[in-house]
Amino acid sequence: MQFGDHLKSLGISNIRVFGDSITAGLKASQPHLAWPPLFAAEVDGLPIQNHAVPGTVLQGSRLADGKPRPDSGLGSFKRALLAGPHRDAILILYGYNDARYTAATETMNVRNFTRDYARMLEKLIEAGHGERLAIGSPPYIPDAGFLVGSAGFTGQMRTGFEGYVEVVRMLARRFSLFYASVYESMKAHGDGVLASADQIHPSDAGHRAISGAFINARR
């Protein structure tokens, strides 16, 4: 069963989304055209709690300056997703900025991303949220996007980026979670087709593709 239909069958009354600027809706032409409200509209118009923080990474690893990036997913998920008992759906779209960062490969890397993402998922599952949880692979970045970004967030290679995609796919299998093939779905449209003018964030069509990947997510 697809994730959207699964949530309808459970009678979910609220959705929590967790991620970076893409989940916050940056570069969507209107707020309602970002992927979280598009998803909610497909699932009976459920209300959304958007806990996305632009510019964040998932892992709590040290950057080139020797400090973790503020508001990492690992550091904030308990406050965002485990603050009191609830039966909300949880959609996580993380890894995009982790994959783009290249300035401290000894600490900010696939291995530590895997470790920290797994820790977060373990806590969410222990709290009883596994049946209502979907994780998405990092959105597709066009080749031109590897040349754009602030200090440390340029210079990645396609193979390096796709290593993070594989991690999320592997974690979904490992924990028997719904997997949204965001990267794969966007890539199928062609390089850059779903990107906004900044080559980093998705266009409205890109947001539609992300929403569709979560609606159609499977275990």
C-alpha positions, 0 to 999 in steps of 0.5 A: 500500500502506498503511504498516502493511502496508508495514512488515510486508513489509519485515520491520521489527523495531523502531519509533521514534516522535518527537513531543511530549506526545501521542506520549508518551501524555499523557491516555491512560487506560493506557500501552498505550492511547496511539497508539504502542503501539496502532500497534505492536500492529497491526504484529506487536507490534514493540518501540517506542523512544519519543523524544517530549518533552512540551511541545516544538515542531519548529522551532528558532525563537526564542520571545517570550523570544528563545530557542528552546524547549528540546529542539526536534525540530530540535535532538534528531532526530539523537540520537533517530533517527540515533544509529548505523545502524539499519533501524527504522520512524520515525513522526513526529507534530510541529507541534501545539505549533508551530501553537498558539504565537502569541506570536512570529509573526515567528519562530515561524511556518509558514515556519520550521516548513516550513524546519526540518521539511524540513531534518530530513526531508532528513537522515533520507532521506540516511541511508536511512530514507525507505522506513520513514518516515511523518509525520502531520499535527498532531492536531485541536484542538477550538475550546475548545482554542485558549483553553487553554494556557501563556503563548504557546500560546493564541489561535490561529485555525482557519485558522492551525492548518490552515496547519501541517497543509497543510505536513506534507501538502505535505512528504509529497508533496515527499519521497514519504513516507507521510502519516498524515492525523491531523488530517483523521481526527480532524476527521471525528469532530466538534469535541471528540469525541476530546478529553480533558477538558483540551481539548488532548490526545486521549482514548483514542478520539483515540489510536485515531484517530491510530494508525489514521491511521498504519496507513493512511498512504499515499504 
